[in-house]
């Protein structure tokens, strides 16, 4: 996440995390975990739909 924060122009990861949480309502880590859960559930759903 440090490189992403730097590329987006933030002075620190903490500054990026605070802004992310304020704008999205959850921390970057929580958003990443939720995205992973969404991907996992979609792939499982697709496999079941093919049967």
LOMAR-970064 format. One record per residue: x, z, y of N, C-alpha, C in turn; residue number from 1; residue in one letter; chain. Coordinates in nm, 2 decimals. Example, Ala and Ser with C-alpha at 12.3 -4.5 7.8 and 13.67 -1.06 7.14 Angstrom:
<sites>
{{1.32 0.78 -0.57} {1.23 0.78 -0.45} {1.32 0.78 -0.33} 1 "a" "A"}
{{1.28 0.71 -0.22} {1.37 0.71 -0.11} {1.29 0.79 0.00} 2 "s" "A"}
</sites>
This chain:
<sites>
{{0.08 0.00 -0.12} {0.00 0.00 0.00} {0.09 0.00 0.13} 1 "x" "A"}
{{0.21 0.05 0.12} {0.29 0.06 0.23} {0.32 -0.08 0.29} 2 "x" "A"}
{{0.35 -0.18 0.21} {0.37 -0.31 0.26} {0.25 -0.37 0.32} 3 "x" "A"}
{{0.14 -0.35 0.26} {0.01 -0.40 0.32} {-0.01 -0.34 0.46} 4 "x" "A"}
{{0.01 -0.21 0.47} {-0.01 -0.14 0.60} {0.09 -0.20 0.70} 5 "x" "A"}
{{0.21 -0.22 0.66} {0.32 -0.28 0.75} {0.28 -0.42 0.79} 6 "x" "A"}
{{0.24 -0.50 0.70} {0.20 -0.64 0.73} {0.08 -0.65 0.82} 7 "x" "A"}
{{-0.01 -0.55 0.81} {-0.12 -0.55 0.90} {-0.09 -0.49 1.04} 8 "x" "A"}
{{0.03 -0.44 1.06} {0.07 -0.39 1.19} {0.06 -0.24 1.21} 9 "x" "A"}
{{0.03 -0.17 1.10} {0.02 -0.02 1.11} {0.16 0.04 1.11} 10 "x" "A"}
{{0.18 0.15 1.18} {0.30 0.22 1.19} {0.33 0.30 1.06} 11 "x" "A"}
{{0.23 0.33 0.99} {0.25 0.41 0.87} {0.13 0.39 0.77} 12 "x" "A"}
{{0.16 0.43 0.64} {0.05 0.42 0.54} {-0.07 0.52 0.58} 13 "x" "A"}
{{-0.03 0.63 0.64} {-0.13 0.73 0.68} {-0.22 0.68 0.78} 14 "x" "A"}
{{-0.17 0.60 0.88} {-0.25 0.54 0.98} {-0.35 0.44 0.92} 15 "x" "A"}
{{-0.29 0.36 0.83} {-0.38 0.26 0.76} {-0.49 0.33 0.68} 16 "x" "A"}
{{-0.45 0.43 0.61} {-0.55 0.50 0.53} {-0.66 0.56 0.61} 17 "x" "A"}
{{-0.63 0.62 0.72} {-0.73 0.68 0.81} {-0.82 0.58 0.86} 18 "x" "A"}
{{-0.77 0.46 0.91} {-0.85 0.36 0.96} {-0.94 0.30 0.85} 19 "x" "A"}
{{-0.88 0.28 0.73} {-0.96 0.22 0.62} {-1.08 0.32 0.58} 20 "x" "A"}
{{-1.05 0.45 0.57} {-1.15 0.54 0.54} {-1.26 0.55 0.65} 21 "x" "A"}
{{-1.22 0.54 0.77} {-1.32 0.54 0.88} {-1.41 0.42 0.88} 22 "x" "A"}
{{-1.35 0.30 0.84} {-1.43 0.18 0.84} {-1.51 0.16 0.72} 23 "x" "A"}
{{-1.45 0.20 0.60} {-1.52 0.17 0.47} {-1.59 0.29 0.41} 24 "x" "A"}
{{-1.56 0.41 0.46} {-1.63 0.53 0.41} {-1.56 0.59 0.29} 25 "x" "A"}
{{-1.45 0.53 0.24} {-1.38 0.59 0.13} {-1.23 0.55 0.15} 26 "x" "A"}
{{-1.15 0.63 0.08} {-1.00 0.60 0.09} {-0.97 0.47 0.02} 27 "x" "A"}
{{-0.85 0.42 0.05} {-0.81 0.29 -0.02} {-0.80 0.31 -0.17} 28 "x" "A"}
{{-0.75 0.43 -0.22} {-0.74 0.46 -0.36} {-0.88 0.46 -0.43} 29 "x" "A"}
{{-0.98 0.52 -0.36} {-1.11 0.53 -0.42} {-1.17 0.39 -0.42} 30 "x" "A"}
{{-1.15 0.31 -0.32} {-1.20 0.17 -0.31} {-1.14 0.09 -0.43} 31 "x" "A"}
{{-1.01 0.11 -0.45} {-0.94 0.04 -0.56} {-1.00 0.08 -0.69} 32 "x" "A"}
{{-1.03 0.20 -0.71} {-1.08 0.25 -0.84} {-1.22 0.19 -0.86} 33 "x" "A"}
{{-1.30 0.19 -0.75} {-1.44 0.14 -0.76} {-1.43 -0.01 -0.79} 34 "x" "A"}
{{-1.34 -0.08 -0.73} {-1.33 -0.23 -0.76} {-1.29 -0.25 -0.90} 35 "x" "A"}
{{-1.20 -0.17 -0.95} {-1.16 -0.18 -1.10} {-1.28 -0.16 -1.19} 36 "x" "A"}
{{-1.37 -0.06 -1.16} {-1.49 -0.03 -1.23} {-1.58 -0.15 -1.23} 37 "x" "A"}
{{-1.60 -0.21 -1.11} {-1.69 -0.32 -1.09} {-1.64 -0.44 -1.18} 38 "x" "A"}
{{-1.51 -0.47 -1.18} {-1.45 -0.58 -1.26} {-1.47 -0.55 -1.40} 39 "x" "A"}
{{-1.45 -0.43 -1.45} {-1.46 -0.39 -1.59} {-1.61 -0.41 -1.63} 40 "x" "A"}
{{-1.70 -0.36 -1.55} {-1.84 -0.37 -1.59} {-1.89 -0.52 -1.59} 41 "x" "A"}
{{-1.84 -0.60 -1.50} {-1.88 -0.74 -1.50} {-1.82 -0.81 -1.62} 42 "x" "A"}
{{-1.70 -0.78 -1.66} {-1.64 -0.85 -1.77} {-1.72 -0.81 -1.90} 43 "x" "A"}
{{-1.75 -0.68 -1.91} {-1.83 -0.64 -2.03} {-1.97 -0.70 -2.03} 44 "x" "A"}
{{-2.03 -0.71 -1.91} {-2.16 -0.77 -1.90} {-2.16 -0.92 -1.94} 45 "x" "A"}
{{-2.06 -0.99 -1.90} {-2.04 -1.13 -1.94} {-2.03 -1.15 -2.09} 46 "x" "A"}
{{-1.95 -1.06 -2.15} {-1.93 -1.08 -2.29} {-2.06 -1.05 -2.37} 47 "x" "A"}
{{-2.13 -0.95 -2.32} {-2.26 -0.93 -2.39} {-2.36 -1.04 -2.36} 48 "x" "A"}
{{-2.36 -1.10 -2.24} {-2.45 -1.21 -2.21} {-2.43 -1.33 -2.30} 49 "x" "A"}
{{-2.31 -1.35 -2.35} {-2.28 -1.47 -2.43} {-2.33 -1.45 -2.57} 50 "x" "A"}
{{-2.36 -1.33 -2.61} {-2.41 -1.31 -2.75} {-2.55 -1.35 -2.77} 51 "x" "A"}
</sites>
